[in-house]
Amino acid sequence: MRRILLALLLGFACAAPAVADFSNLAPADRYFGRLKMSILGVRNSINDLSARADAHPEDAEHVFDKAVLVEDALRDWHAHFPRDPWIPRYAYSLAQLYGKLDMDEARVRRNDMLDWLGATYPESQYAQLPRD
């Protein structure tokens, strides 16, 4: 019986995933940028602004102004938690949002964000995605 229990315990220990390193993750109750946005606020703002850009392209300037503030929060987040694995995803989403706006400034910001993503997180799957 002991052998069976020992074999089961060893089997579970080998199959168990490695313990995640949470020290790289920004806490949900931490706030970044001039608007003091949480990580959830960054995510929600990108999603909301993207939906607004799709539904109301005439609001491009207003969406752009808010997106710049989201970018400020994202870059501040990076300054405090540079190894947070969620940052590349939101940086890419923000670049996609900029790409939806028919403005020269937005196109420049999109390219700058993708350049920053590739330089800062070259191993990220988001840095590997095509720019088109």
ZIUR-V752900 format. One record per pair of residues at least 12 apart in sequence whose ideal C-beta (glycine too) atoms are under 6 Angstrom apart, sorted by the first residue. I is the first residue (numbers start at 1). J is the second residue. Records with the same first field share a line. If there is no record, write none. Layout:
I->J + J
//
This chain:
24->83 + 84
25->84
26->39 + 77 + 81 + 84
32->73 + 76 + 77
33->72 + 73 + 76
34->72
35->69
37->73
42->70 + 73 + 74 + 90
45->70
46->93 + 94 + 97
49->63 + 66 + 67 + 97
50->97
53->100 + 101
60->101 + 102 + 103
64->101 + 103 + 106
67->97
71->94
74->90
88->121 + 124 + 126
89->126
91->113 + 117
92->126
94->113
95->110 + 113 + 114
98->110
114->131
//
